[in-house]
Amino acid sequence: MNFNQSRIASRAIAALSVDDVNMALLAVADALEARSTELLDANASDLERMDEGDARYDRLLLTPARIKGIADGIRDVAALPSPVGQTLESFKRPNGMLIRKVSVPFGVIGAIFEARPNVIFDIFALCFKAGSACVLKGGHEAAASDEKSVEIIRDSLSAAGVTPDAAVLLPATHEAAASLLGARGEIDLLIPRGSRRLIDYVRDTARVPVIETGAGVCHTYFHSSGDIATGRDIIFNAKTRRVGVCNALDCLVIDRDRLESLPALCYHLSDRNVEIYADDEAYAALDGAYPLLFHASEEDYGREWLSYRMTLRTVAGLDEALDFIARNGSHHSECIIAENREATEKFLASVDAACVYANVSTAFTDGAQFGFGAEIGISTQKLHARGPMALREITTYKYLITGAGQTRPE
């Protein structure tokens, strides 16, 4: 598969003025809303082929409200300052040589994802604003939604006088995926979004640089000093707001001396039919007070549920909670509910995750919620980018050196 068209497009995008880039993004947002019925029809045909009980169903689902949110997200990206051409650092050497570190586009960014048609617009908007072309590879579950989404983008770009090859959609085939993963020298950066299985496969197989967007196994730890009302609201929001997303709560960890608070912390979860899988101590504390209660196995911990299920673990205190999270987390998002300042500060300093919260729902791990306009994924690795990856994270840099005839001594 030849990606030369994307390389040519990347050079054309890099030459656009900031105003031209922003006008094209606004045109895409307007077209998305104007053609939302077309996209909803395509999405409906995808949904017909998926079981509503599938954890991916909610991620695949598009609604008028979600489309409006996607369009507004594109407009938010257009309103942000350009991340390209920024002087990140500047210094002069003793010989008078001036060195500047300046942000530049990656060039061609590939993205491979599963049943997530909304991410097409996020990825396109961020890549385009950051001066790069994008090559998109979705799964067969969302094929109709993906095709219609990219059609809307490409039509809008053409109408705005911009190369439509700024966004290219590959076929939803294994052969296309293999071509993308092996496009060394043609794809500058590859970002996978999806299940742990997909991410592991891309990381282990790709011959191009990869930024890993890891699975979200998220914990909330209720410390002995935690406030019940605060904990109840955070637990409910983190678990039930959207169960199919990577920042959703998977495991509630609680101090042993606060087990009597469990019925008050959890009773609202039954309104959404959340199944709780608890260890023996927590089970005893909830038995008779919570209707959807089951005994947990060790295999249930460290699981990204992506459904109305969660685990519950009893610990002796902060140190045991930190050890448990370190063993079972995925370095994505972790939270402590506590009024004790010392415990809070130790948790924030000790937990090895991209986003660590104190008395705030993990549902906020999101580029838009961080004020980044949108995100291309949540990076759980430590090289180059970590946490919500937005405009700054999808640029690279180069050094510009100017002088007045300096030569290096032999």
C-alpha positions, 0 to 999 in steps of 0.5 A: 500500500502506497502512502505517498499521497499522505506524505504529499498532503502533509507538506501542503498542510504544513504550508497553510496559514493558521487562518486557513487551517482554522477555516477548514476545521470550522468547515468540517464542523459545520458540515458534520452537523449539516450532514448528521442524518447521513452519519446517523444512518450509517451508524445505525447500520453498524449498530444493527450488526452488534449485540447491545450487550457488547462492551463496544456498543456504547463506544460505537453509538452516535447520537445527535447530542454526541455529534453536536459534541464532536462538532463543538470539539472541532471548533474548540481545536480551531480556537486553540493557538497553533502548536507549530512554529513555537520556540520552545527554547532559545540560547546562544553559545559562547561563540555567538551561535544561536540555537533555537528549539522549534516545534514542527509537525510530525508529517504523517500520523497513523491511527488504528482503532476499533469501534470508535467512529467519534475518534476519527474527527478528534484525530483528524482535527488534532493532526490537521491543526498540528500540521500533519496528515492522518491515515486512519484504520478502523475496525469492521464493526464501524465500517459504515460510520467510518466511511461516512465520517471520512467522506464528510471530512474530505468533501469539506476540505475539498470545498475549502480548497484544501487537499482531501488527502489530509485524511485517508481511510484504509479498508477495514481489513487485516491486510490494510492493518499489516500495511500500516504497521509495516510502513517504515519511512512512510508513517512517522508515528502510529497511535493505537486506540482500543482494547489491550489486545489491539494495543499489545498487537500494534506495539509488538508488531509495528515497524514504525514508532508507536505511542501506546495508549493503554487500557484503562484499569482505574481504581478509586481508593476510599481512605479511612478519612474519606467523606461519605458524600464525596465518595458516593458521588465520585464512585457513582460518576466514575462507574456509571457516566459511561461504562465503555470508556477507558477512564471508567471505574473498575475497582473500588479499594476501601480501608478495612476500618471504613467497611461500615460505610460501604452501603452508603457509598454503593447503594446508588450504583444499584440504580444502574444495575451495577454488579459488584464483585467483592472480596470476603470482607467487603461482601460481608459488609454489603450482604443484604444491603446491596442486591447485585453482589457476587464473590470476586475471584483473584482474576477479577482484579486488574480487569478493565470491565467496560460494563456495569460491573466493578470489583471491591477490595479491602485493604489495611491502609494506604500502603497496602492500597498503593501496593494493590494498585501498583500490581493491578493498575494499568498506569492510566487513572487512579483516585483517592478519596480522603480528607487527610492531607498527608495521605492525599499527598503520599498517594499523589506522589506515589501512584505511577499513573498518567493521571492521579486524582484526589477527591475528583472523578477519574471521568475527567481524564479527557483532553477536552476536560483538561482544556486541550480541545480534544485528544488523540488518546490517553498515553500510559507510557513515559516516553514523549507523551503521557496522559491526554495527548493533544496538540503539543504532544503530536508535534515534534521539534527541530533545532535551528542554528544561525550564526555569522560564519562560525567554524568548529576548531580542529 
